[in-house]
């Protein structure tokens, strides 16, 4: 096995691109191990609806990136207190064998006095609380198995970022299974920081002495940047791949009750109807037509309505209040 040093990048888009590059372009038979720590971000499962998995206001206000990964499973929150690991292997014979890839992590945690164990198919627990979720992906005769390790994550931010605010959502998307979670740091007999945990894992996996490394070359980084630019930095991948969903938002405002029904597919508004007891002099259908086809994205709609006076439709209603209703 070879260790891949990501040069301490914390950009989730680059780290996911490194992982994909190692899977698709580095055709070594020898297994690879990648560790990475991401800046605050919500990492969405391949088959999930991004809009449904986040609180859009909290994510926007706190500059939390939303990035879709290749593997399936649920949404997870990353920050600088979350250590992520990925084993990239040749062949697919170990697909669905989560015990093989989580066992080294469990062994190290147990050696540190943390009673970790694999429960269910792919999660690690300590004292009945989840500390790690894992997922896998296979392509072109290779696979990776990756997982999170909650070390000292801001759990309040995690719960707020991935807890949707929407009043009612009906969707064909896979919904995340929320579990009670805990940080490993709370269970350590002797305190350490996340870098020390990473080092303990490296020693536990490779043993004492010099760790064999696959060095990322300039050519590797060029390919990684290309993958990031074409996939993980794009709205089409992170939001546009979202399954269809029907979103209902309702709020009682000074102008009356507004009830918006929004059909979203591939991240775009396919249809929108606005109901309520508001008193406007202009048919709201023209506003609905203006919004149809747009990305279901606050900034896009804000820009589209920048020169629009909403008072003829609803009475005295400002754009910010209307945007808050839709999102």
C-alpha positions in Angstrom: 0.0 0.0 0.0 1.1 3.6 -0.8 0.1 6.7 1.0 -1.0 9.7 -1.1 -0.2 13.1 0.5 -2.7 15.7 -0.6 -0.5 18.6 0.5 -2.9 19.7 3.1 -5.5 21.0 0.7 -8.9 21.6 2.4 -10.9 22.4 -0.7 -13.5 19.6 -0.9 -13.8 20.0 -4.6 -10.0 19.3 -5.0 -10.0 16.5 -2.5 -12.8 14.7 -4.3 -11.0 15.3 -7.6 -7.8 13.8 -6.1 -9.8 10.7 -5.1 -11.3 10.4 -8.6 -8.0 10.9 -10.3 -6.4 8.1 -8.2 -9.4 5.8 -9.1 -9.4 6.5 -12.9 -6.0 7.6 -13.9 -3.5 6.1 -11.6 -3.6 2.5 -12.7 -1.5 0.9 -10.0 -2.2 -2.6 -8.7 -0.9 -1.6 -5.3 -3.6 -0.1 -3.0 -3.5 3.6 -2.3 -4.5 5.4 0.9 -5.6 9.0 1.0 -6.4 11.2 4.0 -8.1 14.6 3.6 -9.7 17.3 5.8 -12.2 19.6 4.2 -13.3 23.1 5.0 -16.9 23.4 6.0 -19.0 21.6 3.4 -21.9 19.3 2.8 -21.0 16.3 0.7 -24.0 15.0 -1.1 -24.5 11.4 -2.1 -24.5 10.6 -5.8 -28.3 9.9 -6.0 -29.5 12.6 -3.6 -31.4 15.8 -4.2 -29.0 18.6 -3.1 -31.9 21.0 -2.4 -33.5 18.6 0.0 -30.4 17.8 2.0 -29.4 21.3 3.1 -30.7 24.3 4.9 -30.1 26.8 2.0 -30.0 29.9 4.3 -27.6 28.4 6.8 -25.3 27.0 4.1 -25.2 30.4 2.2 -24.8 32.5 5.3 -21.9 30.4 6.6 -20.2 29.9 3.3 -20.5 26.1 3.4 -19.8 24.5 0.1 -22.2 21.9 -1.3 -20.4 19.2 -3.4 -21.7 16.0 -4.8 -19.5 12.9 -4.6 -19.3 9.9 -6.8 -20.5 7.3 -4.2 -24.0 6.8 -3.0 -25.4 7.1 0.5 -26.5 10.1 2.5 -25.3 13.6 3.0 -22.5 14.2 5.4 -21.1 17.4 6.9 -17.3 18.0 6.8 -15.3 20.6 8.6 -11.7 21.0 9.9 -12.6 18.6 12.8 -13.5 15.7 10.4 -10.8 13.4 9.1 -11.7 11.5 5.9 -10.0 8.4 4.6 -10.1 6.7 1.2 -8.7 3.3 0.2 -8.3 3.0 -3.6 -7.8 -0.6 -4.8 -7.4 -2.5 -8.1 -10.3 -4.9 -8.8 -13.8 -4.9 -7.4 -13.7 -8.1 -5.4 -14.0 -6.2 -2.1 -17.0 -4.1 -3.2 -19.5 -4.1 -0.3 -16.8 -5.5 2.1 -16.8 -2.5 4.5 -15.2 -4.5 7.3 -12.0 -4.8 5.4 -11.6 -1.1 4.9 -12.9 0.0 8.3 -11.0 -2.6 10.3 -7.7 -0.7 10.3 -9.5 2.4 11.6 -11.3 0.4 14.3 -8.1 -1.3 15.4 -6.3 2.0 15.8 -9.2 3.6 17.7 -9.4 0.6 20.0 -5.6 0.9 20.7 -6.2 4.5 21.7 -8.9 3.4 24.2 -11.9 4.2 22.0 -14.3 1.2 21.9 -15.2 1.6 18.2 -17.0 -1.1 16.2 -18.6 -1.6 12.8 -22.4 -1.8 13.1 -24.8 -2.5 10.4 -23.4 -2.5 6.9 -21.1 0.5 6.8 -21.1 2.7 10.0 -18.7 2.9 12.9 -20.2 3.5 16.4 -18.9 4.3 19.8 -21.2 3.8 22.8 -24.2 3.6 20.6 -23.4 6.8 18.7 -22.2 7.1 15.1 -18.6 8.4 14.5 -18.1 7.3 10.9 -20.2 6.7 7.7 -18.7 4.9 4.8 -19.5 4.5 1.1 -18.0 2.9 -2.0 -17.7 3.4 -5.7 -16.4 1.2 -8.5 -15.4 2.1 -12.1 -13.2 0.6 -14.8 -12.0 -2.4 -12.7 -11.1 -0.2 -9.7 -12.9 0.9 -6.6 -12.6 3.1 -3.6 -14.0 2.8 -0.1 -14.1 6.0 1.8 -15.4 7.3 5.1 -15.6 10.1 7.6 -14.2 10.1 11.1 -15.9 12.6 13.4 -13.1 13.8 15.5 -13.9 17.3 16.7 -16.6 18.4 14.3 -19.0 21.3 15.1 -22.1 19.1 15.6 -24.4 22.0 15.9 -23.3 23.3 12.5 -23.6 19.8 11.1 -27.2 19.3 12.2 -28.2 22.8 11.0 -26.5 22.5 7.6 -28.0 19.1 6.6 -31.4 19.6 8.2 -33.7 20.9 5.5 -35.9 23.9 6.4 -38.6 23.2 3.9 -42.1 22.7 5.3 -43.0 19.8 3.1 -41.1 17.9 0.4 -42.2 14.9 -1.7 -39.3 13.4 -3.6 -38.1 10.4 -5.6 -34.6 11.1 -4.1 -32.8 8.9 -1.6 -33.2 10.6 1.9 -30.4 10.7 4.4 -30.8 8.6 7.5 -30.1 10.9 10.4 -28.4 9.2 13.3 -27.2 10.2 16.7 -23.6 11.1 16.4 -20.6 11.9 18.6 -17.0 13.1 18.3 -14.1 10.7 18.9 -12.3 13.3 21.0 -14.9 13.1 23.7 -14.1 9.4 24.1 -10.3 9.5 24.2 -8.7 8.6 27.6 -5.9 11.0 26.7 -6.5 14.1 24.5 -4.9 14.5 21.1 -5.5 16.7 18.0 -6.6 15.6 14.6 -3.1 15.6 13.2 -2.0 13.2 15.9 -5.0 10.9 15.1 -4.0 10.9 11.5 -0.4 10.0 12.4 -1.7 7.2 14.7 -3.7 5.8 11.8 -0.7 6.0 9.5 1.5 4.1 12.0 -1.3 1.6 12.6 -1.7 0.9 8.9 1.9 1.1 7.7 3.8 0.3 10.9 6.8 2.3 12.4 9.4 3.6 10.0 9.3 5.3 6.6 5.9 5.3 5.0 5.8 4.4 1.3 4.4 7.2 -0.7 2.8 7.8 -4.1 3.9 11.4 -4.8 1.5 13.6 -6.7 3.4 15.1 -9.7 2.7 18.3 -11.6 1.0 16.2 -14.2 -1.2 14.6 -11.5 -2.2 18.0 -10.2 -3.0 19.2 -13.7 -5.4 16.3 -14.1 -6.8 16.8 -10.6 -7.5 20.4 -11.4 -9.2 19.5 -14.7 -11.5 17.0 -12.9 -12.4 19.5 -10.2 -13.1 22.2 -12.8 -15.2 20.0 -15.1 -17.1 18.2 -12.3 -16.9 19.3 -8.7 -16.8 23.0 -9.3 -19.9 23.0 -11.5 -23.5 23.7 -10.6 -24.6 21.0 -13.1 -22.9 18.3 -11.1 -23.5 19.6 -7.6 -27.2 20.6 -8.1 -28.3 19.9 -11.6 -28.1 16.1 -11.2 -30.7 16.2 -8.4 -33.7 13.9 -8.8 -37.1 15.4 -9.3 -38.9 16.9 -6.3 -42.1 18.7 -5.5 -41.5 21.5 -3.0 -44.2 23.3 -1.1 -43.5 26.5 0.8 -46.1 28.5 2.7 -45.9 31.6 4.9 -48.3 34.1 6.4 -47.2 37.6 5.4 -48.6 41.1 5.9 -49.9 40.9 2.3 -51.6 37.6 3.0 -50.8 33.9 2.9 -48.5 32.9 0.1 -48.3 29.2 -0.9 -45.7 28.3 -3.5 -45.7 24.8 -5.2 -42.5 24.3 -7.1 -41.6 21.3 -9.3 -37.9 21.0 -9.6 -36.0 18.5 -11.9 -32.3 18.5 -12.7 -32.0 21.5 -10.4 -34.3 23.7 -12.5 -37.9 24.9 -12.0 -40.1 23.0 -14.3 -43.3 24.5 -13.0 -44.3 26.9 -10.2 -47.8 27.9 -8.9 -48.3 30.6 -6.3 -51.6 30.5 -4.3 -52.9 32.6 -1.5 -55.3 35.3 -0.3 -53.1 38.2 -1.3 -54.7 41.0 -3.4 -52.8 41.9 -6.5 -53.9 43.7 -9.6 -51.7 41.8 -12.0 -52.0 38.1 -12.9 -49.4 36.1 -11.0 -49.1 33.7 -13.9 -46.8 36.0 -15.7 -44.4 36.0 -12.8 -44.6 32.2 -12.6 -43.7 32.0 -16.3 -40.8 34.2 -15.7 -39.4 31.8 -13.0 -40.0 28.6 -15.0 -36.9 27.2 -16.5 -34.5 29.0 -14.1 -32.1 27.2 -11.8 -33.7 26.7 -8.4 -30.9 28.8 -6.9 -31.4 31.8 -4.7 -28.8 34.0 -6.4 -30.1 33.1 -9.9 -33.7 34.0 -9.0 -32.6 37.1 -7.1 -30.8 38.3 -10.3 -33.8 37.5 -12.5 -36.2 39.5 -10.2 -33.8 42.4 -9.6 -35.8 44.8 -11.8 -39.2 43.3 -11.0 -41.7 45.2 -8.9 -43.7 42.6 -6.9 -46.4 45.0 -5.6 -48.7 44.6 -8.6 -48.8 40.8 -8.0 -49.1 40.7 -4.3 -49.4 44.1 -2.8 -46.5 45.7 -0.8 -44.0 42.8 -0.8 -40.3 43.3 -1.1 -38.0 40.9 -3.1 -36.1 39.7 -0.1 -39.3 38.5 1.6 -40.4 36.7 -1.5 -37.0 35.0 -1.9 -37.2 33.9 1.7 -40.5 32.3 0.9 -39.2 30.4 -2.1 -36.1 29.1 -0.3 
